[in-house]
C-alpha cells in the first residue's frame, strides 16, 4: 500500500465551506471509487486542511485519479474545489513498518 499526504492551504475565510464541500461531495466520490481516506485534519492557525488517501500501489494512483476526475460527480463540481485552495502539496508516503 502507498498513500498520499495532501496538505491544502485554504483561502482565508473558506475553511468551513471547504469542509462541507469535502464531506458532502469529495469524500463520497472517493468512497464510491474505492479510494480510502485514512484521515482528515485541520491546522486552523495556518488555514490548512490535511488528509491522507491510500492506494494499492503506486501504479494504481493514475488510474484511480483518472476515474475520480472523469466521474460525473467530480465533473459537476467544476472548479469549486480549486477555488478554495491557495496552495496544494502532495507527498507520497509508505508505511514505515509492514
N, CA, C and O atoms as a DFTB+ gen file, in Angstrom:
392 C
 N C O
     1  1       0.840      -1.179       0.000
     2  2       0.000       0.000       0.000
     3  2       0.884       1.241       0.000
     4  3       1.979       1.256       0.563
     5  1       0.370       2.278      -0.651
     6  2       1.037       3.566      -0.695
     7  2      -0.025       4.635      -0.442
     8  3      -1.190       4.459      -0.798
     9  1       0.379       5.727       0.166
    10  2      -0.580       6.781       0.498
    11  2      -0.073       8.127       0.024
    12  3       1.111       8.308      -0.260
    13  1      -0.990       9.051      -0.052
    14  2      -0.660      10.435      -0.335
    15  2      -1.022      11.266       0.886
    16  3      -2.149      11.222       1.379
    17  1      -0.050      12.017       1.359
    18  2      -0.290      13.031       2.373
    19  2      -0.567      14.307       1.595
    20  3       0.299      14.801       0.873
    21  1      -1.762      14.835       1.741
    22  2      -2.177      16.003       0.970
    23  2      -2.398      17.167       1.943
    24  3      -3.194      17.067       2.876
    25  1      -1.684      18.266       1.709
    26  2      -1.775      19.447       2.563
    27  2      -2.274      20.597       1.697
    28  3      -1.582      21.056       0.789
    29  1      -3.478      21.048       1.995
    30  2      -4.094      22.134       1.240
    31  2      -4.143      23.380       2.116
    32  3      -4.662      23.338       3.231
    33  1      -3.610      24.479       1.619
    34  2      -3.789      25.762       2.280
    35  2      -5.077      26.353       1.713
    36  3      -5.192      26.612       0.515
    37  1      -6.032      26.555       2.601
    38  2      -7.359      27.020       2.216
    39  2      -7.384      28.551       2.262
    40  3      -6.854      29.168       3.186
    41  1      -8.003      29.140       1.262
    42  2      -8.136      30.604       1.229
    43  2      -8.811      31.100       2.514
    44  3      -9.698      30.448       3.065
    45  1      -8.368      32.260       2.966
    46  2      -8.894      32.836       4.210
    47  2     -10.415      32.930       4.174
    48  3     -11.015      33.376       3.196
    49  1     -11.012      32.492       5.278
    50  2     -12.455      32.566       5.431
    51  2     -13.238      31.470       4.719
    52  3     -14.469      31.482       4.737
    53  1     -12.540      30.518       4.086
    54  2     -13.226      29.493       3.309
    55  2     -13.147      28.092       3.917
    56  3     -13.614      27.134       3.303
    57  1     -12.569      27.955       5.104
    58  2     -12.388      26.622       5.684
    59  2     -13.728      25.923       5.908
    60  3     -13.880      24.764       5.521
    61  1     -14.682      26.583       6.508
    62  2     -15.979      25.945       6.769
    63  2     -16.628      25.488       5.473
    64  3     -17.185      24.392       5.408
    65  1     -16.562      26.306       4.459
    66  2     -17.130      25.961       3.157
    67  2     -16.399      24.755       2.556
    68  3     -17.029      23.860       1.992
    69  1     -15.065      24.738       2.681
    70  2     -14.310      23.616       2.136
    71  2     -14.619      22.318       2.890
    72  3     -14.753      21.261       2.273
    73  1     -14.728      22.392       4.185
    74  2     -15.034      21.197       4.971
    75  2     -16.393      20.612       4.571
    76  3     -16.538      19.394       4.472
    77  1     -17.374      21.466       4.343
    78  2     -18.685      20.990       3.862
    79  2     -18.553      20.351       2.489
    80  3     -19.086      19.268       2.248
    81  1     -17.845      21.018       1.595
    82  2     -17.637      20.506       0.242
    83  2     -16.938      19.151       0.285
    84  3     -17.332      18.224      -0.423
    85  1     -15.921      19.037       1.097
    86  2     -15.178      17.780       1.202
    87  2     -16.094      16.665       1.721
    88  3     -16.144      15.574       1.153
    89  1     -16.806      16.954       2.793
    90  2     -17.645      15.935       3.427
    91  2     -18.840      15.533       2.557
    92  3     -19.199      14.357       2.500
    93  1     -19.440      16.485       1.895
    94  2     -20.661      16.217       1.128
    95  2     -20.408      15.768      -0.309
    96  3     -21.229      15.054      -0.884
    97  1     -19.281      16.178      -0.896
    98  2     -19.066      15.907      -2.313
    99  2     -17.774      15.154      -2.638
   100  3     -17.795      14.224      -3.445
   101  1     -16.676      15.531      -2.038
   102  2     -15.382      14.930      -2.391
   103  2     -15.216      13.559      -1.758
   104  3     -14.866      12.600      -2.446
   105  1     -15.457      13.453      -0.470
   106  2     -15.317      12.162       0.225
   107  2     -16.203      11.071      -0.396
   108  3     -15.716       9.965      -0.633
   109  1     -17.497      11.347      -0.667
   110  2     -18.344      10.287      -1.231
   111  2     -17.844       9.737      -2.574
   112  3     -17.982       8.542      -2.836
   113  1     -17.275      10.580      -3.411
   114  2     -16.757      10.097      -4.694
   115  2     -15.554       9.186      -4.457
   116  3     -15.418       8.152      -5.111
   117  1     -14.690       9.564      -3.530
   118  2     -13.556       8.709      -3.189
   119  2     -14.039       7.342      -2.706
   120  3     -13.530       6.306      -3.134
   121  1     -15.014       7.351      -1.822
   122  2     -15.539       6.090      -1.287
   123  2     -16.152       5.235      -2.393
   124  3     -15.944       4.022      -2.435
   125  1     -16.901       5.866      -3.280
   126  2     -17.539       5.154      -4.384
   127  2     -16.499       4.485      -5.289
   128  3     -16.727       3.388      -5.798
   129  1     -15.361       5.151      -5.484
   130  2     -14.331       4.650      -6.389
   131  2     -13.301       3.760      -5.695
   132  3     -12.348       3.308      -6.330
   133  1     -13.484       3.506      -4.410
   134  2     -12.558       2.626      -3.697
   135  2     -11.215       3.265      -3.392
   136  3     -10.182       2.596      -3.403
   137  1     -11.238       4.565      -3.119
   138  2     -10.019       5.277      -2.702
   139  2     -10.201       5.623      -1.224
   140  3     -10.850       6.615      -0.893
   141  1      -9.634       4.810      -0.342
   142  2      -9.832       5.059       1.093
   143  2      -9.205       6.371       1.561
   144  3      -8.069       6.695       1.217
   145  1      -9.967       7.109       2.346
   146  2      -9.450       8.292       3.021
   147  2      -9.153       7.865       4.450
   148  3     -10.057       7.543       5.220
   149  1      -7.876       7.868       4.784
   150  2      -7.414       7.340       6.076
   151  2      -7.670       8.302       7.230
   152  3      -7.842       7.875       8.371
   153  1      -7.695       9.591       6.935
   154  2      -7.937      10.563       7.993
   155  2      -7.906      11.969       7.442
   156  3      -7.349      12.224       6.374
   157  1      -8.514      12.882       8.187
   158  2      -8.536      14.302       7.825
   159  2      -8.254      15.119       9.076
   160  3      -8.672      14.760      10.176
   161  1      -7.537      16.225       8.890
   162  2      -7.181      17.108       9.998
   163  2      -7.207      18.545       9.523
   164  3      -7.123      18.812       8.324
   165  1      -7.322      19.464      10.457
   166  2      -7.181      20.883      10.135
   167  2      -6.125      21.493      11.040
   168  3      -6.000      21.129      12.209
   169  1      -5.377      22.415      10.486
   170  2      -4.465      23.267      11.232
   171  2      -5.027      24.670      11.041
   172  3      -4.660      25.376      10.103
   173  1      -5.917      25.060      11.938
   174  2      -6.637      26.322      11.786
   175  2      -5.688      27.523      11.785
   176  3      -5.918      28.499      11.071
   177  1      -4.633      27.447      12.578
   178  2      -3.683      28.557      12.660
   179  2      -3.066      28.870      11.299
   180  3      -2.803      30.029      10.980
   181  1      -2.839      27.827      10.501
   182  2      -2.215      28.006       9.178
   183  2      -3.221      27.851       8.040
   184  3      -2.845      27.856       6.868
   185  1      -4.498      27.715       8.386
   186  2      -5.571      27.533       7.395
   187  2      -5.272      26.353       6.470
   188  3      -5.397      26.446       5.249
   189  1      -4.871      25.232       7.096
   190  2      -4.530      24.032       6.326
   191  2      -5.543      22.914       6.564
   192  3      -5.989      22.673       7.686
   193  1      -5.882      22.251       5.483
   194  2      -6.669      21.023       5.529
   195  2      -5.720      19.920       5.116
   196  3      -5.137      19.970       4.033
   197  1      -5.559      18.919       5.977
   198  2      -4.586      17.854       5.768
   199  2      -5.330      16.540       5.723
   200  3      -6.166      16.256       6.580
   201  1      -5.018      15.735       4.710
   202  2      -5.698      14.451       4.614
   203  2      -4.784      13.426       3.978
   204  3      -3.815      13.758       3.297
   205  1      -5.121      12.167       4.221
   206  2      -4.351      11.047       3.681
   207  2      -5.317      10.125       2.959
   208  3      -6.347       9.726       3.502
   209  1      -4.963       9.797       1.727
   210  2      -5.729       8.801       0.975
   211  2      -4.769       7.721       0.502
   212  3      -3.586       7.983       0.284
   213  1      -5.282       6.504       0.345
   214  2      -4.414       5.353       0.073
   215  2      -4.783       4.646      -1.226
   216  3      -5.903       4.742      -1.729
   217  1      -3.791       3.933      -1.742
   218  2      -3.913       3.165      -2.971
   219  2      -3.208       1.833      -2.791
   220  3      -2.332       1.691      -1.939
   221  1      -3.594       0.871      -3.592
   222  2      -2.973      -0.457      -3.509
   223  2      -1.494      -0.399      -3.863
   224  3      -0.681      -1.094      -3.254
   225  1      -1.141       0.427      -4.846
   226  2       0.252       0.552      -5.284
   227  2       0.432       1.888      -5.985
   228  3      -0.543       2.583      -6.268
   229  1       1.671       2.244      -6.262
   230  2       1.966       3.472      -6.997
   231  2       1.302       3.419      -8.369
   232  3       0.783       4.423      -8.857
   233  1       1.321       2.237      -8.988
   234  2       0.717       2.075     -10.309
   235  2      -0.785       2.316     -10.296
   236  3      -1.362       2.655     -11.330
   237  1      -1.420       2.149      -9.161
   238  2      -2.869       2.309      -9.013
   239  2      -3.295       3.782      -8.984
   240  3      -4.450       4.096      -9.270
   241  1      -2.380       4.676      -8.645
   242  2      -2.730       6.090      -8.442
   243  2      -3.282       6.725      -9.710
   244  3      -4.349       7.339      -9.674
   245  1      -2.584       6.592     -10.822
   246  2      -3.007       7.264     -12.054
   247  2      -4.404       6.817     -12.489
   248  3      -5.234       7.650     -12.853
   249  1      -4.666       5.523     -12.454
   250  2      -5.972       5.009     -12.887
   251  2      -7.090       5.493     -11.961
   252  3      -8.165       5.873     -12.426
   253  1      -6.836       5.479     -10.655
   254  2      -7.856       5.918      -9.693
   255  2      -8.113       7.426      -9.812
   256  3      -9.256       7.876      -9.729
   257  1      -7.033       8.204     -10.010
   258  2      -7.214       9.647     -10.169
   259  2      -7.958       9.963     -11.466
   260  3      -8.793      10.867     -11.496
   261  1      -7.662       9.230     -12.527
   262  2      -8.371       9.427     -13.794
   263  2      -9.862       9.136     -13.618
   264  3     -10.710       9.886     -14.101
   265  1     -10.171       8.042     -12.922
   266  2     -11.578       7.697     -12.668
   267  2     -12.254       8.765     -11.816
   268  3     -13.419       9.093     -12.042
   269  1     -11.539       9.304     -10.848
   270  2     -12.085      10.346      -9.982
   271  2     -12.452      11.583     -10.799
   272  3     -13.579      12.071     -10.714
   273  1     -11.513      12.086     -11.584
   274  2     -11.767      13.310     -12.346
   275  2     -12.765      13.094     -13.488
   276  3     -13.400      14.047     -13.939
   277  1     -12.906      11.860     -13.954
   278  2     -13.869      11.552     -15.016
   279  2     -15.275      11.279     -14.483
   280  3     -16.226      11.206     -15.261
   281  1     -15.415      11.129     -13.165
   282  2     -16.722      10.802     -12.591
   283  2     -17.693      11.969     -12.772
   284  3     -17.291      13.131     -12.701
   285  1     -18.951      11.664     -13.003
   286  2     -19.946      12.735     -13.161
   287  2     -20.042      13.629     -11.919
   288  3     -20.272      14.833     -12.027
   289  1     -19.866      13.028     -10.750
   290  2     -19.952      13.796      -9.503
   291  2     -18.836      14.843      -9.429
   292  3     -19.075      15.988      -9.047
   293  1     -17.619      14.439      -9.797
   294  2     -16.496      15.385      -9.749
   295  2     -16.618      16.424     -10.850
   296  3     -16.340      17.603     -10.629
   297  1     -17.030      15.993     -12.028
   298  2     -17.212      16.950     -13.122
   299  2     -18.249      18.015     -12.760
   300  3     -18.105      19.180     -13.132
   301  1     -19.284      17.616     -12.042
   302  2     -20.333      18.556     -11.646
   303  2     -19.813      19.651     -10.718
   304  3     -20.403      20.729     -10.639
   305  1     -18.713      19.381     -10.016
   306  2     -18.150      20.375      -9.097
   307  2     -17.367      21.457      -9.827
   308  3     -17.140      22.534      -9.276
   309  1     -16.955      21.184     -11.055
   310  2     -16.179      22.168     -11.808
   311  2     -14.950      22.607     -11.034
   312  3     -14.200      21.778     -10.518
   313  1     -14.746      23.922     -10.955
   314  2     -13.579      24.462     -10.250
   315  2     -13.879      24.813      -8.796
   316  3     -13.076      25.477      -8.140
   317  1     -15.024      24.376      -8.291
   318  2     -15.382      24.711      -6.911
   319  2     -14.311      24.283      -5.910
   320  3     -13.939      25.087      -5.055
   321  1     -13.792      23.038      -5.977
   322  2     -12.735      22.685      -5.024
   323  2     -11.503      23.584      -5.162
   324  3     -10.969      24.061      -4.161
   325  1     -11.061      23.813      -6.377
   326  2      -9.870      24.628      -6.602
   327  2     -10.034      26.074      -6.171
   328  3      -9.059      26.727      -5.800
   329  1     -11.254      26.577      -6.218
   330  2     -11.485      27.968      -5.827
   331  2     -11.256      28.197      -4.337
   332  3     -11.132      29.338      -3.891
   333  1     -11.201      27.112      -3.572
   334  2     -10.952      27.209      -2.136
   335  2      -9.454      27.176      -1.795
   336  3      -9.062      27.521      -0.680
   337  1      -8.632      26.764      -2.748
   338  2      -7.232      26.462      -2.450
   339  2      -6.272      27.576      -2.831
   340  3      -6.295      28.080      -3.953
   341  1      -5.426      27.951      -1.876
   342  2      -4.339      28.880      -2.136
   343  2      -3.077      28.111      -2.535
   344  3      -2.247      28.605      -3.300
   345  1      -2.949      26.888      -2.000
   346  2      -1.742      26.087      -2.238
   347  2      -2.086      24.628      -1.985
   348  3      -2.928      24.313      -1.143
   349  1      -1.423      23.734      -2.728
   350  2      -1.637      22.305      -2.537
   351  2      -0.286      21.596      -2.582
   352  3       0.500      21.788      -3.509
   353  1      -0.032      20.781      -1.573
   354  2       1.166      19.927      -1.535
   355  2       0.714      18.473      -1.467
   356  3      -0.191      18.132      -0.707
   357  1       1.350      17.620      -2.267
   358  2       1.046      16.195      -2.243
   359  2       2.364      15.451      -2.078
   360  3       3.297      15.623      -2.863
   361  1       2.422      14.622      -1.043
   362  2       3.631      13.834      -0.762
   363  2       3.272      12.366      -0.750
   364  3       2.300      11.961      -0.111
   365  1       4.049      11.572      -1.452
   366  2       3.864      10.140      -1.472
   367  2       4.510       9.545      -0.222
   368  3       5.683       9.803       0.049
   369  1       3.762       8.758       0.537
   370  2       4.296       8.156       1.765
   371  2       3.983       6.670       1.776
   372  3       2.993       6.225       1.195
   373  1       4.833       5.917       2.439
   374  2       4.660       4.474       2.559
   375  2       4.785       4.093       4.032
   376  3       5.436       4.797       4.804
   377  1       4.163       2.981       4.423
   378  2       4.278       2.556       5.819
   379  2       5.738       2.312       6.208
   380  3       6.504       1.745       5.429
   381  1       6.114       2.733       7.391
   382  2       7.462       2.501       7.887
   383  2       7.633       1.029       8.296
   384  3       8.714       0.457       8.150
   385  1       6.578       0.440       8.798
   386  2       6.621      -0.953       9.259
   387  2       5.509      -1.716       8.544
   388  3       4.373      -1.252       8.448
   389  1       5.865      -2.885       8.052
   390  2       4.862      -3.666       7.312
   391  2       4.491      -4.915       8.057
   392  3       3.661      -5.692       7.584
